[in-house]
Amino acid sequence: MKKTLVTIICLALAFAAQAQDRIELIHGPYLQDIGTTEATVVWIASTNSVGWVELAPDDGSHFYETERPKYFDSRNGIKTESRVHSVKITGLKPGTTYRYRVFSTEITEHKANFVSYGRTASTRVFQKEPLRLTTLDPEKESVSFAMLNDMHGDTLKLEKLIGYCDMAKTDMVLFVGDMVSIFNSEEQVFSGFMDKATEIFAAEKPVFYTRGNHETRGELAYCFQDYFSPSKEHIYYMFRQGPVCFIALDSGEDKPDSDIEYSGINVYDEYRSEQAEWLKKAVQSEEFRTAPFKIVTCHVPAMGGWHGEKEVKEKFIPILNEAGVDIMLTGHLHRRMHRNAGDDGVNFPVLVNSSEDVLQCTVSGQELKIRIVDLQGKTVDTLTIKK
């Protein structure tokens, strides 16, 4: 009897050890860098692995009807060995929905040119519906988006505010900075907001992230682009959906680079100047000029006397004033503020969303409508811009 019990315990321990060694997808997948003909899928595996995405048209066929094309996480012709995977898929059609699933196969050994593989983990398509992504469409008649900022790792608040949005009718979600208090570890980022965002919407609705000053801090800050905007050249960027051209600006830190808090590691004055040169070209592009509406996001608003605020006002606002921007959406101040066009040398309205509100915006025809909803579900501010 005792021998049998020992055997059972040993087998249980063996199975437990095997389960612990099994590769898992621990975060994601979630959508980044969605464009008119491309999309990027990001996820994190529990161990080093090669990763890929399988893509299928959303045509009613079963995902297993035929072998689906594979898009690998690779660089310069070599599959990437990593826990953090991002796969950029190109050659897609504008305004088109696709089904997808992701895979990671563990690498157990890599010596010289010999590679050994272990188990494979994937999102499920047998027992549940495949995930879906939809490319952007500049010809779309309308666009709807939600915006959150300054969550500082409060997932309950994020969940409650997103709960006031009709995600079935929302094209995308904008994160406008300070989603965590410090970008210090992967676990902090995902437990702080991104796991909850993925659970609610980010696996099928793209997140467009405008970095805040708190994401510039911490040991993982240098790796921000491994997780967000990994396929873009910079983490300031422009994109078009329907009648709106969006520009996301990175305001960097709010204090001088020499401040003791930064330990001599920052060069944000130089970075904002570099960004301003990019912005001059961006607002001259056909994509921007032909858009009926132009929206700019920037974490730090062009108001107040802090160094970062002054930099935004001096380096970005003169360019945007000449470009015909309709509105700038910001955060940072943790309170709701609404500045009208023409105030303090800014030719367009600046709306500061608080850390307790969700901004909802729809643009259709010749009208842009914004509604601000607080934690109690009450509409606390509205703004309408007509052409």
N, C-alpha and C positions, 0 to 999 in steps of 0.2 A: 504494500500500500504506500509506504514511504517512498519507495523507488519510483512508483507511478506518479506520485505528487511532484517529486523532484523533476521528473521528465516533463510534466505539464508546465511547470514553472520555467524550465529552460526553453521549451518551445515558445512559450508566451514572450519571454525576453527576446528570443531570436526574432520573432515576428515584429515585436515593437521596435527593435533596432533596425530591421529592414524597412519598416514604415518611416522611421526617422530619416533614413538615408535616401528615401525616394524623392526625386525632384518634384517641386511644386511651383506653380505660378502664384507668387505671394502678393503681388500688387498689379493692378490693371487686368486686362488691357484698357487703355484709354486713348482718345483721339487727339492728335496734335497736327498743326500745319496743314489743315484741310484747305485745298485750293480748288480751282475749277477743273483741273485735270490730274490732281495728285492728292494723296493723303498719307499721313504718317501714323503708325500704330506703335504705342509704347507699352511695355510691360516689364516686370522684374521677376526673375526666377530665383529659386532658393539657392542655386549654385551655378558655377560657370557652365555655360551651355552654348550651343548654336541655336539660333531662333529663326522662325519664318512665319509668314502669313499666307494662308490660303484664301483665295478670293473667288466668289461666285456671283453671277448676276442675280438680281432680285426678281426672278422671272417665274416663280412658282415651282420650279423644279426642285427635287430633293437634293440636298447638299451632296449626298453620296451617289447621285446619278452617274457622275463621271469624275475622273480625276481632275481636280481643280488646279489652276496655275499656282506655283509657289513663288513667293518673293522673300528672299533671304536678307537677314541682317548681315551686311557685308561691307567691307571697305577695301577699295582697290583690288577687287577680284578675290578676296579672301573672306570666308565666313568669320564673323566676329565671335570670339570666345569671351563671353561676358555674362554677368547676371542681369545687367540693364540692357534691354533690347529696344531698338527703334528701327522700324522698317518703313522706308519711304516707297510708296507705290505710285508709279507714274503711268501716263497713257490712258487715264480715265476720261469719262465723258462728263461735261458740265451738268450740274443739276441732276445727277443720276445716283440712285441708291444701289449699293452692293452689300452682299452678305460676306462675313469674314469669320475666320477663327485663327488662333495663334498657337504655335508649338515651340517648345524648348526641349532639346535633347542634351542630356548631361554629357560632359566630357570628363571621363575618369582618368585619362592619361594622355599627355601630349609630349612625346620625346622625339626630337629630330623631326622626321617626316612621318612618324607613326602616331596615329590618333585612335584612342579607344573610346567608345561611347557606352553610356549607361541607359537609363530609362528615359522615356519621353513623357512630358506633361503637356496638356493642351486644354483649351476651352472646349466645352461640349457642344456638339451639334446633333447627337443621337437622341438624347433624352430631353433636350430643350432647343428652342429656336436659336439659329446662329445670330451673332451680333450683326448690326447693320451700321453702315456709314453712308453719308450722302455728300457728294461734292458740292462746292459752291456754284452759284449760277448768277452771273452778272445781269442776265436778262430776266431774272425773277421779278415779279411785279411788286413784291413786298418783302420785308425782312422783320423778324421779331427776335429780340435777344433780352437776356437778363444779365445783370451786373452785380457782383459782390466785391467787397474789399474790406481789409482790416479785420478779418476774422480772428487772427492771432491764435489759431489752433482750436477754436471753439466749434467743434463739429456739430454740437446740438443746435447752436445758433444757425450754422450753415444749413442744416437740414430743415429747420423751421422756416427760414426765409425762402428757401427754394420751394418749400411746400406751398407757398402762395402763388407760384408760377404754374401756368399750364404748359408743362414741358412738351406735350404733344404738338403744341403750336409754336414752340420756341426753336429757332434755328441753331442757336449757340449760346454759350455763357461766357461772359467776360470776367476774368479775375483781375482786379486793378490794384494788386499789391498788398503786402503785409498779411498774407494768408497764414503765416506763422510768425512768431516773434523773433526767431533766429533760425537760419538755414543750417542747422548744425549736424543733422544726421538724417539718413534715409527714413528711419523709423519715425522720426519727428515729423517729417514732411507728410508721410502717408497716414499716420494715425492722427495728425493734426488737421487734415482736410481732404487729401486726395483720395484715400480709400472711400470715404463717405461720398465724395463727388462721383467717383467711379460707380459706386453702388447705385446712386440715384440717376445719373444721366451721362457721365463722361465716357462710357464705353460706346455710346451711340450718338452723342451730341458733342461737337468739338468745344474744347476750352481754348480761348485765346487769352494768354496771360501777359499782363503788363507788370513787370517787376516793380516791387516797392523797395523802400530803403531797408526794411528788416530782412528781406531776402538777400541783401548784399552782405549780411553778417553771418559768421559761423564757418566751421570747417568745411561744410559742403557747398558754400556759396560759389566757389570757383566752378563747381560741377552743375550749376543751375541748368545749363543748356543740355546736359545729358538727359534731363527729365522733361524739360519744357522748351518748345521751339527747337527741337534737335536738328531739323532739316533746313532751318533758315540760316542765312549768313550771319545775321545778328539777332539779338533779342529785342531790338526795335524793328518794326516792320510795317507793311501796308498790305491790305487785302480788300477785295470787293465782293459784296453779296447784295444782289438785287440793286436797288437804287442808292445804296450807301457805299462809299469808300471809307474804310477805317484806317487810321494811322495810330499805331501803338508806340508811344515814346517812353524811353527809360530815363526817368529823372535822377537815378542814382541815389546817393546819400544826401541827407539834409543839412549836414554840417560841413565845414571846410575839410579838405583832404588831410590837413595837418592836425586835426583834432586828436587828442590823446586816445579817444575811444577806438580809433582805427589802427593804431599801432604802426603807422607808416606804410600801410599796404594799399591805400586807395589812390587812384588817379582820375577821379570823376570829373574834375574841371576839363581835363584834356578829352575825356570820353564824351562829355556833352558837346564840346566843340566839334569833335568828329561827327557826332550824330546830327548836329545842325547842318553840316555840309551835305550829309545824306538827305536831310529833310528838304533842302533847297531843290534837289533834283527830283525827289519824290512828288512834290506838289506841282511840278511841271509835267509829270507823266500823263499820258492819255487816260490811263486808268483812273487817276484822281480827277483830272479836269472834266471828264465827261460824266462823272457821277452827279446825279441830282442833289444828293446830300453828302456832306463830309463831316465825319465824326472823329475826334481825336481823344484818345485816352492817355492819361499820364498820372502817375500816382501822386506826385507832389504838385499842388496847384500853384498857379502864378499869383500868389497873394501872400502877404506876410513878409517879415523881415529876416527870416532864416536864410542862410547861404544857398541852400538848394532851391528854395523858392525864388530867390533873386536870379539864380542861374537860369531857371526855366523861363522867367520873364524876359531876361536879357537876350538869351540865345535862341529860344524857340518862338516866342510870341511875335516878334517882328515878321518872321517868315510866315507864320500862320495868319497874321492879320492881312497880309497881301494875298493870301491863297483862297479867301472866301470860305473859311471854315464855318460850319453852322453851329457847332457846340463842342466844348471840351468837357469830358467826364473825368472826375478825379476822386481821390479819397484823402487819406493821410491824416486829416484833422480830427477824425472820430466824431465829427458833428456835421449836421446838415447845413449847407450853405448854398445860396443861389444868387449868383452875381449876374446882372443884366449886361447885355451887349453895350459897349461904350464906356463901361465903368473902368477906371484906373488904367486906361490905355489899351484895353483888350476889346477888339471889335466884335466879339461873339460872346454869347453867354457861357459862363463857367459854372458847372453844377458839381458841388462837392457832396458825394454820397457818404452818409455816416456809417459807422461800424454796426449800427443796429437796424439798418434798412436794406431792402433789395430794390434795385432800380429795374423797372420793366419798360422796354421801348419797342414800339412798332412804327415802321415807316412804310407808307403806302401812298401811291399817287404823288400828290404835292404836299403831303402832311407828315410831320414827325411828331409823335406823341410819347411823352414820358410820364410814367406814374411811379411814385416812390411809396413803398409799402413798409410799415414798421413791423416789429416783432409780434404785435397783437393783430396783424392783418389789416390795419387801418391805413387808408391812403392819406399820406401826410403832405404830399406836394405833387403838383402836376405842372407840366410845361408842354406847350404846343408851338411848333414852328411850321409856318405855312409858306409855300413858295408862290 
